[in-house]
C-alpha cells in the first residue's frame, strides 16, 4: 500500500521511537549505579509570598503543591507566549485559545481562570516581581504584556491566602531575571508559517556589587484565519546593587500589542472554510508600563526586611463588530409611537411595558429611520485606562524557638488604582463577508446609538477607584526535623467606588466594601530524605470587580466587553481548599535526577460569580451562585540526565455546580421558553476539561544536535452555556509538536519547530450563538440548524530560526 503523508509521519515517528529506546538502553548500561554512592537531593527554596526578594522556605516544608517552571523551560518552547511553557510543565494548567489568537490565551488552573477575556470571572492571583498584574477594572490578566525570555522562574501555588485577593484556585508568581542571576548576551530571530516573525535580545552583566539586565522583543503573526493579524513589542530592564546585607533593584518595563481577536465561529461557516470568522472587526490594543523599586535588607541577626514600591499604567482599546437585534418599530409587540424608525427587538424583555423605551436614537436623542435594505450591525468600542500605585513590606525571622527551627514572615500590602471606562455602540451594516462597517449609505450610519429607555444600547462613561489592603502572617515551626507545622492567614480589605461622569446614569454610582480573614494551616512530614508528604487547609476570597459590580442586572444586560448597566450588589467569593499529597526528588548515578509529585485537592467556592448570557444577542451579566466544587488530582514526573529530559503530567479536574436552580442560557438548544436552563447539584461547569495529559522529551543525539517533542491530550468538555449538561460535549482532542536544534559552534545555534505535527483540526473551545439574527441575511444562509460556535485549532505550522549567544 503506498504511504500517505499521514502514514509516512507515523512510520517516521515509530522509527524515531525505536532509535530513542535503543539510545536509552545504552545510556542505562553505561550509567550502572555504584553500590556505595548515596546521593541526597538539594534543598529547593521557594518564596511563600508575592515578593521574590523576601527569602523563602524549603519546598518540602510547604503544606501544599508548589510547582516551578524555570528559564530553560520557557526557552525550550521558542515561543513569545508565557502560557505555552506553563501549560507544558504544570499538570493542572490548561491553556485555551478562545480568541483564535496565539498571543491572547486564556489560562485555567484547577478550573479557575487567569484570562485576558473581559467577561471571564477570574480566580487566580498573578504577580510579576511582586507587582499584582490582575488589571484593576476586571481582574483580567494580559499575558501578552510579559516577555518570557526575561523570566527567571515562575512558581504556581495552589489556593494560598497569603497571595491576597483572587487566589481562589491558586496564584502564579513570576520572578524576572536580573544581572546577578543572568549574565551574557543572547539574541534570537524566528520566522515561519502565516507570516510569523519574531526576535529578541537580552543582556546581563555584573560588575562587583552592581548589575544590569535589559531585554527587548517583538513579534508579528499574520494569523491563519481571516482578519486576525497581530503584533507586539516589549522591553524590560533591571539595575541592581547588593552588598552582603542588602540588595536593591530599580525595574522598568513597557509593552504594546495589537491583537486580531477573531473568536469562535458557527460550525456551519467553518464547514465551508475553516478560516472563516463570525463578524469583524475584532481587535484589542494593549499598552502597559511600570516602574518599581524592590529591596531586601538584613537588619539584625535572623531578621530581614523586603519591600516593593511600584507605579503601573494600563490602557486597552477594544473594537468589536457585532450582530444587532434591531428592527422596524412597527415589528415590535409593544405599542409605540415610532413606526418606520429603528427599535431594539422588545421580545427579549418581557418585563418591560413601555414600547417607546426600545426606540433607538443618535446621541442627540433623534430617532433613526428604518431602512429595509440594510442588514444592521453595531461596532462596539471600549476604552479602559488605569493607574495603579502599590507597596508591599514584609519582615522575615529565622530564629529558633525552643531550639527548634522556625520560619516566620509578617507583612502588608496596599494597591490603589484609579480607572476610567468608556463604551459606545456605533450603528453599522453587516456585509456579505460578515465585516461590520459604517459606510454612510443608510440613515444613522456611524451614529453612536442609545435607546430612549437606556436598554441594551447606552453610551457609558465611568470613573472610579479600587483600594486593596492586606495584612498577612505565616509561620512554619519544625516540631521535629522531619515534621513541620504551618499556620497563618491574611486579612483582606477591598474598597471599590465608581461614578458615572455623564450625570445621566446614576445607577452606576456605587461604593462597595468587602473584608475577610482567610486562614491557612497544614503539616509536612519528611518520610525519607527524598520523600515528603503534605496536607493542608486554606481559604481565599475575591471581591467583585468594578466590571462585575456594574454589570449585574438581568433586566439591564450589557455587552460584557462593552456597556455597563445597573448594579445590584454582588457578594464576594470565598474558596475552601483541602489538599494532600506526596512529592519526591532523587539524584541517580550518572548525574541523573528524577522529580515527581502527586496530590489531591478539593476546593469549594461559596457565592461563586459566573457570567451568563442574556436573551439580547451578544449581551450578558454577572450573578452569584450558591456554590461550586472543583476537585481532582495532579501528578507529574520528570527525568533528567546528560542526554535525556523526559516528563509526563496528568490532571483530573471534576468541576461541578453544588446547587439547584435556573441559569440564563437563551442560545442553548435545550433552553426553556424564558431562555433558562435548570441546574442540579453535580452538573459539570462548562469549558473545563476533566482530563489533561502532557508528555514531552528532549534527547541529545550528539553534543551539537538535539531533538524533542511534546504531546498534549485534552479531555472532552461541555460547551459554554450548557450548564445543565444536556447537549453533546466538545470532543477530546490532542496535538503533537516537534522541535530540533543544532549548535554550529559555541556562539551560533539554528533550530526548527513543527507545531501540530499531524495537522489535527479539532475545535478547542465551544459555545452557542443566537441563530435568528441579522447576520444570516448578510450571508444568505440559515443558521437555525446548529447553534454551536467553536474555535478551531491552528493547522500544522513550520518555524525556523537562529540564536546567537556570547
N, C-alpha and C positions, 0 to 999 in steps of 0.2 A: 504494500500500500504506500503510495507516495506520501512524503512527510508534508503536512500542512505547517504554516508558520507557528501555530499553537503547539502542534506535536513536536516540532523542532525545538521550541523553547523548553518543553517538558523534558525531552531527551537530554538537552544540554544541562538542565537543572539536575537530572538524575546522575549524569556523568560527573558534574561538579561535586555532587554529594559523595560519590564514590571516592573521588580524589581526596576530598577533605577527611573522610572517615579513615582512609589509609594513612594520611598525614597524622591524624590524631593517634592512631595505633603506634606509629613510630615514635611520636612525641612521648607517649606514656612509657614506652620501652626505654627511652633514653633517660627519662626522669624518674627512675625507680627510687623509692624513698630510702633514705638511710635509716638504719634501725635505731640509732642513738640520738637522732635530731628531734628536738621538741620546739616547735615554733608557736609563739604566743601572738595573738592579734594586737595591733597597736590600738591605743585609746583614740577614739574619734570624738572630738569636742564639737558640740552643737550649741549655737546661741538659742536660748529659750525665750527671748523677747525679740521685738522687731528690730532692735539695734544690733547690727552685726559686730560693732566695735565694743560691745558691752561684756566681753568674755563669753563663757559658755560652760556647758555641763557635759559630762561624759554621756554619750548617746545611750549607753546601757543603763543609765540612771533615770531616764525619762520614761514615765509610765504611759507611753502612747507610741504609736508608729510615727517615726520621723524618717523621711526619705530624701536623699541628696542627689541632685543632678549637677555634675561638675563641668568645668570648662571644656575638657575633652569630649564630653557627651554632646555639648552644643556644637562643637567644631565638627563632630562626626556627621551631622546632618547636612552640612554645607548650605544651610537654609537661613534666610533673613527673618524667619519666624521663631520667636521664643517657644511657642507652643509645640513645635514639632518634636523637640528633644524631651519636653515634659511628657508628651504622650507616649513616646517610645519607652522611657525608662521608669515611669511611675505606674504601677499596676492599675490603680483606681482612676487614672486620668483618662478622660475621653474628650477628644477634640472634634467638634462638629463644624462642617462647612455650611452653615446656614445661609450665608450671604453669597455663596458661589464665588468667593474671592480668596486667593491664597494668603493675603496679608491680613485678613479680618476674620479670625476664627473664634469660635465660642468654646471655652474650656469648662468641662464638668469634672468635679472630683467627688466621688461617692454620691452622685446625684445632685450636688449643689453647684452653682454656676459662678464663674467669673467671666462675664461676657461683654463684648462691645455693643451688644444689641439693646437699644432703648426698648423697654417692654419686657425684658427678661428679669424676673426678680433675682437679685444677686445674693449669694450665700457664702462667698469666700472673701476673706480679707487678703489684700495683696500689698506688699511693701517692696520698695526699691531703696536699698541703703537706709532703711528706717523711715522712708517717706511713704505715707499712705497714698497709693495711686488709684484707689477707687474714686472715681470722679464725684465731685460734690453734688451734682444735680440728680444723678440717677444711680450712683454707686457702680457705674459701668467701668470696665477695665479695657483700655485700648492697647492691646498687645503690640500693635504696630509701632508704638512710640518707644519701645525698648530694644536697643541693639544687642543681639545675642552674643556677638563676639566680645562684648565688654563685660560679660558675666563671669565672675569667678566661681561662684557656686550658688545653687538655689536649694532651699530647704522647703519641703512640702510637709506641713504639720496637719495632724488631724484636729478635730474640734478642740481649740485651746483658747480659753477666755483671756489669756494674757495679751493676745493679739487684738483685743478690742472688738468694736462693732463689726458685724458681718462674718465673724468666724464661726458661723453655724455649722458648716461641714468641715472647716479647716482654714488654714492660712498658708500663703505662699510668700516666702521671704527671699528676695533676690539680693545677693551681695555682689557688688560690682568690683572689677579689678582696680588696682592702683599700682603705682610704681614700685611699691615694696613687694607686692605679690606677683607682678609680671614685668619682665624686662625683655627688651629686644625690639625688633621691627618686623612687622608682618603685613603683607598686602595680598589680596586675593581678587581675582576677576572671574566672572562666570557668565555664560550665555547659553541659550538653548531654545527649546520649543516655545511657541506662542509669544515670541518677542521678548522672552525673559533676558534681562541683562542686569547684573548686579556687581558690586565691588565694595571693598572696604580696605582700610589700613588701620593698624594700631601700633602705638609706640609707647614703650615704657622704659624708664631709666631711674636708677637710684644712685645718688652721689652723697656719700656719707649719711647724714641724717635727713636728707631731702629726697623727694621722689616726684616724678611726673608721669602721668599716663594720659594719653589722648587717643581717641579713635573717631572715625567718621565713616559712614557708609551711605550708599544709595542703591536703589533697586527700582526696576521698571518691569512690568509684566503686561503684555498686550491683552491677556485674557483669552480663554478658549471659547467663551460664549460671546454673543453679540453685546456691544455697548459695555464692555467690562474692563477696559484698560485701567491700570493703577500704577502709582509710583510713590516712593517715599524717600526721605533723606533724614539722617540723624547724626548728631555729634555729641560726644561725651568727653569730659575732661576731669582730671583729679590731680591736685597739687597737694603733696603731703609733707609732714615734718614729724619726726619722732625722736625721742630720747629713751633712756631705759625706763623712765617713769611716766611718759606721756606720749600721746600721738594725736595729731591734728590733720584734718583733711578739708580742703576747700574744693567743692564739687560743683560743676555746672553742666547742664545738658540742654539740648534743644532737639525738636523733631517736627517734621512736616510730612503729611501724607495726603494723597487724594485717591480714594478707593472707589472703583467701579463696582457697586454692590448690586448684583443682578437678582439674587434671591431665588426662591423656589418658583417653578413654572408648572402649569397644568400638564398632566401626563399626556393629554391629547395633543398638545402642541409639541411636546418632546418626542412623541412617536413619529412626527413628521420631520423634525430636525432637532437633535439633542443640544444644539447651540442656541435654541430659542430662549427668549426671555419674555416675561409677562409684565408689560407696561414699563416704560422707562421715560425719562432718565431716573436713575437711582445712583446717586453719588454721595459720598461722605468726605469732607475735608477736615482733617485734624491738625491742630497746632498746639505744641506744648513746650514750655521752658521752665527750668528750675535752677535755683542756686541754693547750696546748702553748706553748712559748716558742722562737721562731726568731730567728736573728740573723746579721748579716753585718758584718765588721769589716775595714777596710783597716789592716793592722798596720805594714808598711813598704812602700816603693815596690815595686810589682809583686807583692806578696803580699797575699792576703786570706784570711780565715777565715770559714767559715759553720758554723752549728750548729743543732741541733734537739733539744729535750728534750720528752718528752710522756708523759702518762698517759692511758690509754684503758680504758673498761669496755664490756663487751658481754654482753647477755643474750638468749637465744632460747628460746621455748616453742613446741613443735610438737605438734599433735594430729592424729592420722591414723586414720580409721576404715577397717578392712581386712577382707577375707575371712579365713577361718581354715581350716586343714587339720585340723579336729577331727572325731572320730567316736567311736562306742562302742568301748571297748577290745576287745570281742568281735569287731570287724570287722578288727582288726589281724592281720597274718600271723604275727608273732612271738608265741609263748606268753607270757601274762601272767596275773597273779592278780587282775585288776580288771575282769572282765566287768560291764557295767552302769554303768561310770564313763567319764569323758572321757579320751580319749587323743589325742595327736598322731599323725597318719597315719604309720606306720612305713615305708611303701613308698618314701618319699623318701630313706631312709637304709639302703641295702643292706649297708653295712659294720657296722652295729650288730647285736648278737646278743642283747642283754638287753631283752626285751619290756617289763619294768616301767619301763625308763628313759623311756618315752614317756607315762607316766601324768601327767595334768595335775592339779595341786593348787593350793590357795589359798596365801597367804603363811604360813599356819600349818602347811603341809605336809599338809593333809587332802585326799584325793581328792574330786573333784566328780562327783556323779551325772549320768548322761547323760539328756537329755530329747529324746524323739523328735519333739516338736512345735516345737523351737527350731531356727532357722537360725543357726548360730553365726558370730559375727564377733569382732573384737577392736578396742578403741580403744587405740591405741599413743600414748604420750606421752613426749616427751623434753624435757630442760631442759639448756641449756648456759650456763655463766657463765664469763667470762674477764676478768681484769685484766691489762693489759699496760703495762709501762714501757719506754721506749726512748730512745736518744740516737744522734745522728749528728754527727760532727765531721769537717770536711774543710778542706784548705788548697789554695789555687789560686795558681799563679805564671804570670806572662805575660812574664818576662824573655826577651830574645833569646838564642839560642845560636849563637855564631859568626856573629853579625849576621843570623841567620835567625829569623823569628817562631816562637814556640813557646808551646804551651798545656799546662800540667801541673796535674793535680789528684791529690791523695792524701788518703785518709781512712779512717774506720772507723765501724762502727755496731754496736749491740747492741740486741736486742729480747728481753725476757724476759716470759713470760706464766705466770700461774697459772690453771689451769682446773679446773672441775668439770663432771661429766656424769652425768645420771641418766636412766634409761629404764624404763618399765613397760608391760605389756600387760594391759588390763582386759577381762574376759570380757563380751561383748555379744551382741546379737541383730541380725541384718540384717532390716530391714523392707522391704516391697514397693517403697518409694521409694529403696531402697538406702542409707538412713541407718542407721548402726550406733548403737544406744544400749543402755543398761543399765536396763531397766525393772523389775528385781527380780521378774519373773514366772516365772523359771525358776531352778533351783539354780545357785548360783555367780554370779549376775548381779552385776556390779560388782566382782567379786573381782580383785585383782592375781594373775595366774597365773604358774606356772612348771611345769617338768616334773621328775620325780624324777631324771632324768639330766642336767638342765641343758641340754637340747637344744631349740633353737628358741625357747622362751619362758623367759626368765630375767631377772628384775629386775637392773639394773646400776647401780652407784653407784661412780663413778670420780673420782679427783683426780690432778692431775699438773702438770708444768711443761714449757715449751719455752723453750730459750735459743738464740737465733740470733746469731752473731757474724760480722762480715765486715770484711775489710781489703782496700782497693782502691787502685789507682793507674792513671792513664790519661795518656798524653802524645801530643800532636799536634805534629809537627815539620814545618815548611814547608821541604821540600828546595829548592823554587823557589817564587816567588809563586803558581804555578799548581798545583804538585804537593805534596801533603801526605801524610805517613806517620803513622799512628796505631797505637799499641801499648799494651798494658796487661793488666790482669786483676784478678780478685778471688779471695780465699781465704775460703771459707765454712766455718763450724763450726756444726753443729746437734746439740744435746743434747736428748733427749726422754725424759721419765720419766712413768710412770703407775702408780697404785696403787689396788687395789680397797679400798674403805672398809668392806665388809661382812665381810671375813675369810673369805668362802666362795667366792671366785673368784680363787685365787692365780695362775691363768694370765694375769690381766690386769696383774699386777705386772711391769714391764719397765723397762729402761733402755737406750736406744739412742743411739749417737753416729755422726755422719756428717761427713766432712771432704772438701773438694775445692778445688783451684785451677782456675779457669776463665780461659783466655786470650782475648784479642781482638786482632786485627791487621787493618789494612786500608789502602787507598790511595784518595785522591780526586784528581781532575785537573780543573781548570777549562779546558775546551776553548775556550770563548768566555766573554766576560763574563757571558752569561746562559745558559750551558750547562755542566754539570759531569757527570762520571762518577764512579762509586764501585764498589769491590769490597772484600769483607771476609770474614773467617772468625772465628767466635766459638764458644765453648762455654758452656753453662749447666747448672745442676743443680737438682734439688729433692729434699729429703728426704721420706720418707713422713710423713704427718701422724699425730697420735695416733689419729684415727679409723681410718685405714688400718692402722696397726700393730696395732690391737686388733680388726680385722675381716678377717683374712687366712687363715682356716682353712676349706677347703671342707667339712670334716666337721662344722664348727660354724658354719653360716652365720648371718648376722644381718640384721635389717631395717636397711637402710643408714641410715635416718634414726632408728634406734631402738637395739636391743640390740647389745652388743658381746660378743665371744667370745674364744677363744684367739688367740694371736698368733705364728705362725711369722714369722721376721724377713723383712721386705721390703728389697730393695735400693734405693738411691737412683737416680733417673732422671738421665741425662746426655744433653743435646742437642748436636749438632754442626751448625752452620749455615754454609753458604756462600751469599753473595748478591752480586749485581752489578746495576747499573742506571744510568740517566740521569735527570737532573732539570733543569728549566729554568724561568725566570721572566722575562717580558718586559713592560716598560712600553710601551704603544702610544699613538699620538696620541689625543687626546680623553679623557685620563685613564682609558684602558682598560688592563687588565692581564690577562695570561694566565699561569697557573701549570700546570705539568704534571710528571708523573713516570711512570716505567716501570721495573720491576725484576723480577729472577728470584731465587727463593730455593729452597734445598734443605736441609731440616732432618731429620737422622737422630737418633732417640732410642733409646738403649740402655736395657734394663731398664725400659721404659715400664710404668707402673702403669695398669691398667684395672679397671673393676668388671664383674663377670659375675653372672648370675642363678643362684640355687640351685634345686634341684628342689623346695624348700619354697616354697610360694606367698608372694610378697612379700619373700623373703629373697635375700641375695646376699653376695658377699665380694670382696675385692681380691686381685689377683695381678700379679706381674711377667710381662711377655712379653719375649722376647729383643730385639725391635727393631720400630720403626715408622718410616715415612718420610712426611714432608709436604713437597711441592714444588709449585712453580707460579709464577705471575706476578701482579703487581699493576700496574695502570695507571690514571691519572686525569688529567683536565684540567679547569680551572676558568677561566671568563672573567668579568671584571667591567668595567663602565663606569658612566656616570652613571645609566643606566636599566635595565641588564640585569645579572643574575647567572645564569650557566648552568654546570652541572657534569655530567660523565659519568665514572663509575668502573666498572672491571671487575676481577674477580679470578678466577683459576683455581687451585683447590686440589686437588691429587691426593694424597689421604691413604690410605696402604696399610700393610698388615702386611708384615713382612720376615722371616717365619719360617714353619715348618710345624709344626702341632700341633693339639691339641684345645682347645676352649674350651667351658665350660658355657653352654648356652642352651636350657634344657628346654622353653620355650614356643615355640621356633621350630618351625614345621611340618615342617622337614627334620631335626630333631634325631634322633640315634640312640636306641637303647633305653636308654642311660645318660644321656640328656639333653644330649649333646655334639654340637658341630658341628666339622668339620675345616677348619682354616685353612691356606691355602697362600700363599707369597710373591706379592704383587700383589693379593690380595683387599683390597677397599676398606673402610676403617674406617667403620662405620655412623654416621649422624647428621651427616655433614659433606658439604654440597653441593659439587659440583665447580665450578659456575659461579655467579657473583654479578654482576649488572648493576644499576647505580644511576644514575638520571637525575633531574635537577632543574633548575628555573628559577624566577626571580622577574623580574617586569617592572613598572616604574613607568609606568603609563599617564599619570598626572599626578603632580605632587609630593605629592599627598594620597592617591591611590589606587594600591595595589599588588596584583598578583595573581600567584600562583605555584603550583607543584605539583611533585610528585616521584613517580617510579615505581621500584619495586624488583622485580627478577626473580630468583628463587631456583631454581637447578637441582635436578634430582632427587637423591634421597639414599636410601641403604639404611635400612631400619627398624633401630632399636637392637635388637641381638640377632641380626641377620642377618650375622654375621661372615664366613660362607662365601659370601655373595652369591648365594644360590640362589633367593630369593623376589623377586617384583616389587618395584620401588622405590616409595617415596613420590613421587608425581608432582611435576614442577616446578610452581611457582605464581608469580603476580605480584599486585601490589597497587599501586593508584594513590591518591594523596592530593592534595587541593586546599586552598589557603588564600588568604585575601584580607584586606586591612586598609584602613581609611580614616582619615586623620588629620583629625579635626574641627577642631582648632585646634592651637596649639603644645603644648598640655598633654594633650589627650584624643584617644585613638585607639580605634576599635572594630574588631573583627576577627572572622573566622569560619573554621571548618575543616570539611572533609568528609574523613573517613578511610575508606579502602576505597570509593572513589568508585563503582566498578562492582559493588559487593556480591559480590565474589569469595568463594566459600565453600570454598576449598581447605583441606586439612589442612597444618599447618606442622611437625608432629612426629609420629613414629610409632614404636611398639614393639609387643611382644607380651605377652599375658597368659595365665594358665592358664585354659583353658576349662572344665575339670571341677571347678569349685569350688562352694561353698555358695551363692554369690550368685545363681546361676541358679535355685535353688529359691525364693529370695525373690521373684523377678520372674516365676516360672513361664515361663522362656524358656531354650532350649538354646543355648549359645554355641559348640558344637563345630564349627560350620561355618566359623568365621572367628576366628582368634586375633589379628587386628590390633586395636590400640587407638591412637587418634590424638587430637591436639589440634586442633580446628577454628579457623579464622580468625574474628575478631570481625566481625560484619556491618557494613554501612555505618553510620557514626556521624556525628552532626552536633554541632558545638560552636560557641559564640559567647561573646564576652567584651569587656571594656573594659580599657584600660590608661591610667593617669594618670601623667604624668611632670612633674617640676619640676626 
